[in-house]
Amino acid sequence: MLTAGENFLRAARGQQPEYLPTYSLFWGNNGAPFFRPQPDENGVMRNIFGVESVRDQGGITEAAMPKTWDFVLDDIRKWGDVIKLPNPDDISQREWEDAAKQARDNHDWELPFGGGAGNPGVFQVLMGVMGFTEGLVACLEEPEVVKEFFAYIMDYTIKMAKSYAFYFKPQYTNLADDIAHEHAPFVSLEVFQDLFAPCWRAYYDVFRADDVVLGHHNCGWFEPLLEDLVSMGVTFWNPVQSSNDAFAIKEKYGNNLVLCQGFESRFTKAGTVTEEEIRTQFREYVTKIAAGGGWAYSGRSGRRPDLPPLDTPPEEPVYSAFTDNFYLDRRIGVWVNDEFIKMQYNFYD
């Protein structure tokens, strides 16, 4: 039997997997360790752009997020005075070799070996340094200056990506650049193609030259920009959230694009579903969307998909704005993971 990693990579190369594949964004944590933010003497964490990270208290994961006030750049025309990136040429060959060896030696080879240049996409960078209001206004009022800023970022990113690809030899890379919210992309297709797509393509071209599998992380309704992404050679996308028409996308791209999905509580109606109804909905959904390949389940991220389902709901209630129910989200996760395990190994028989 193929490992979980081999099975996923097989799907990402356009073939029907041996069994229902799983995928996790956190598989790709084998990134270059250089220039990672470190807390200062006051415990403040800043990335290479000078953006302070703060905990998203009460958020879904309480992850570190860019500070949403007191931005480091208030005028895109002054980016050159404010943003000073480190020099990738300062990293020696020995440092790259040692970092790559450590990453590969410590990797769980049940899973695919992936990672990237250690830098998010240019959209997230721009919004991080300026905020959404000023960042989006800059795209409309000063597009040529934005391009200059992006060229500076991409010079750094491409140098890092080339060294990473050479020394780490990843099986896949995953660029993250959340350029959409639930109902629409943050920019028009024309602005995307003019400002952002060339940067993504340049990044992917580095890895595409070495036949590395290409993936992309983008939350929200990303569907309007998807054709451009696929043209860059990307063969898996996560997470394909419920605001996208997954069945239409599957019909268009077939096995050429793996849709990495969980089963969101937004698929259900609060207070009107039973456990068996949710299990039935999930089985019917997977039976249709995963036929022939082109789909991976993101609800389970462990190395062995045959592990037991999640524990019972937590003692402390976790409020869900989607279901207006304290425990339903957690119960749905337990039920659908259990159904996935039952379906996984005999689905393609």
Protein Blocks (a to p, Z undefined) as FASTA:
>chain_A
ZZfklmmmmmmnopacfbdcdddfklmmmccfehiacddfkopacdfkopacdddehian
opacddfehifbfbfklmmmmmccddfklpcfklmmmmmmmmmmmpcfkbccdddehpac
fklmmmmmnojmlmmmmmmmmmmlmmmmmmmmmmmmmmmmmmmmmmnopabdcddddfbd
fkbcfbdfklmmmmmmmmmmmmmmmmmmnopacddddehjfklmmmmmmmnopabdcddd
fkbcfklmmmmnmmmbccdddddfklpcehiacfklmmmmmmmmmmmmmgoijiacfkbc
cfblkbccdddddfbdcddfklopaklmmmmmmmmmmmmmmmmmmmmZZ
